[in-house]
Amino acid sequence: MSDIRELLIHDLKDLLHAENQLIAALPKMAKAAHNPKLRECFEKHLAQTENHAERLRQAFELLGEAAKPTPCKAMAGLIAEGQQIIEENGDKDELTADLALIGAAQKVEHYEIAGYGTVRTLAQQLDEREVARLLSHTLGEEESADFLLTEVAKPLVQEAVTEEYEPVAG
């Protein structure tokens, strides 16, 4: 097996584990969200993430490899950080708590965007067109999820800033 193919398989196994971890974490993030649009983002992304894991399994099948995840320490760290944010912001105002949650979620999305961009490029270089197509589809969904989180954050930031600078009646 070529070194590039080995790298592709390794990175796919890492992403499969990352997606499985995220499938377990997203319901907790949705439950912690106060803003209905943010909660909906997490719930919709859970369904997408389940599809991402399925696409990875399809990619393994196309490559003739077993879909055996390799522990993804990066996602474990990002999820632990997200859990810590949930715990630390439980007593803060809802806007601040949701904005912190969005920040944690975007870190996860950026990790996934980097990972899927890499494996797609590797698959393209190996002329694994169908695998690259599957990975491109997932990459697009990860980029869309990141964009959507930014769009949800904008009015929350504006509201937080407005509240912070409102003159106190007296």
C-alpha positions in Angstrom: 0.0 0.0 0.0 1.3 3.4 -0.9 2.2 5.9 1.9 -0.5 8.3 0.6 -3.1 5.6 0.7 -2.0 4.6 4.3 -2.3 8.3 5.3 -5.8 8.5 3.7 -7.0 5.4 5.6 -5.4 6.6 8.9 -7.1 10.0 8.5 -10.5 8.5 7.6 -10.3 6.3 10.7 -9.5 9.4 12.8 -12.5 11.2 11.3 -14.8 8.3 11.8 -13.9 8.3 15.5 -14.3 12.1 15.6 -17.8 11.9 14.1 -18.8 9.1 16.5 -17.7 11.3 19.4 -19.6 14.2 18.0 -22.8 12.1 17.6 -22.6 11.6 21.4 -21.9 15.2 22.2 -24.3 17.1 20.0 -27.5 16.2 22.1 -25.7 17.7 25.2 -24.9 20.8 23.2 -28.5 21.1 22.0 -29.8 20.7 25.6 -27.4 23.4 26.8 -28.4 25.9 24.1 -30.9 28.6 25.3 -31.5 30.2 21.9 -34.1 28.1 19.8 -32.2 28.7 16.5 -28.9 27.5 18.1 -30.7 24.4 19.5 -32.1 23.7 16.1 -28.6 24.1 14.5 -27.3 21.4 16.9 -30.2 19.1 16.3 -29.9 19.4 12.5 -26.2 18.9 12.6 -26.7 15.7 14.6 -28.6 14.2 11.7 -25.9 15.5 9.3 -23.2 14.0 11.5 -24.8 10.6 11.4 -24.8 10.9 7.6 -21.1 11.9 7.7 -20.3 8.8 9.6 -22.3 6.7 7.1 -20.4 8.4 4.2 -17.1 7.5 5.9 -18.2 3.9 6.1 -19.1 4.0 2.4 -15.6 5.5 1.7 -14.0 2.6 3.5 -16.1 0.1 1.5 -15.1 1.8 -1.8 -11.4 1.6 -0.7 -11.8 -2.1 0.4 -10.9 -1.3 4.0 -12.5 -2.0 7.3 -14.2 1.0 8.9 -12.4 0.7 12.2 -12.1 4.0 14.0 -8.7 5.2 15.4 -9.0 7.3 18.6 -9.2 10.9 17.7 -7.5 12.8 20.5 -8.2 16.2 18.9 -12.0 15.7 18.9 -11.8 14.3 22.4 -10.1 17.5 23.5 -12.5 19.8 21.7 -15.5 17.9 23.1 -14.0 18.0 26.6 -13.5 21.8 26.2 -17.1 22.1 25.1 -18.3 20.2 28.1 -16.2 22.5 30.3 -17.8 25.5 28.6 -21.3 24.1 29.3 -20.4 23.6 33.0 -18.7 26.9 33.5 -21.4 29.0 31.8 -24.4 27.3 33.5 -24.8 30.3 35.9 -24.0 33.0 33.3 -26.6 34.9 31.3 -28.1 33.0 28.4 -26.5 35.2 25.7 -23.0 34.7 27.1 -23.6 31.0 27.6 -24.9 30.5 24.0 -22.0 32.6 22.5 -19.5 30.4 24.4 -21.2 27.3 23.1 -21.1 28.6 19.5 -17.4 29.3 19.9 -16.8 25.7 21.1 -18.9 24.3 18.2 -17.0 26.4 15.6 -13.7 25.0 16.9 -15.2 21.5 16.2 -16.3 22.6 12.7 -12.9 24.1 11.8 -11.2 20.8 12.9 -13.6 18.9 10.7 -13.2 21.3 7.8 -9.4 20.8 8.0 -9.7 17.0 8.2 -12.2 16.6 5.4 -10.2 19.0 3.2 -7.1 16.9 3.7 -8.8 13.5 3.0 -10.6 14.8 0.0 -7.3 16.0 -1.5 -5.6 12.7 -0.7 -8.5 10.8 -2.4 -8.2 13.1 -5.4 -4.5 12.5 -5.7 -5.1 8.7 -5.5 -7.8 9.1 -8.3 -10.4 7.7 -5.9 -13.1 9.9 -7.5 -16.1 8.4 -5.7 -14.4 8.7 -2.3 -13.4 12.3 -3.1 -17.1 13.0 -4.1 -18.4 11.6 -0.8 -15.8 13.6 1.2 -16.5 16.8 -0.8 -20.2 16.5 0.1 -19.4 16.2 3.8 -16.9 19.1 3.6 -19.5 21.3 2.1 -21.9 20.5 5.0 -19.2 21.2 7.6 -18.6 24.6 6.0 -22.3 25.3 5.9 -22.6 24.4 9.6 -19.8 26.8 10.4 -21.4 29.5 8.4 -24.8 28.9 10.1 -23.2 29.1 13.5 -21.8 32.5 12.6 -25.2 33.7 11.4 -26.8 32.6 14.6 -24.1 34.3 16.6 -24.4 37.7 14.9 -27.8 38.8 16.5 -26.7 37.3 19.8 -23.5 39.4 19.8 -25.5 42.5 18.9 -28.0 41.9 21.6 -25.2 41.3 24.2 -23.4 44.5 23.2 -26.7 46.5 23.3 -27.5 45.2 26.7 -24.0 45.8 28.0 -24.1 49.5 26.9 -27.6 50.4 27.8 -27.8 53.3 30.2 -29.1 52.4 33.6 -32.3 54.2 34.4 -32.1 56.0 37.7 
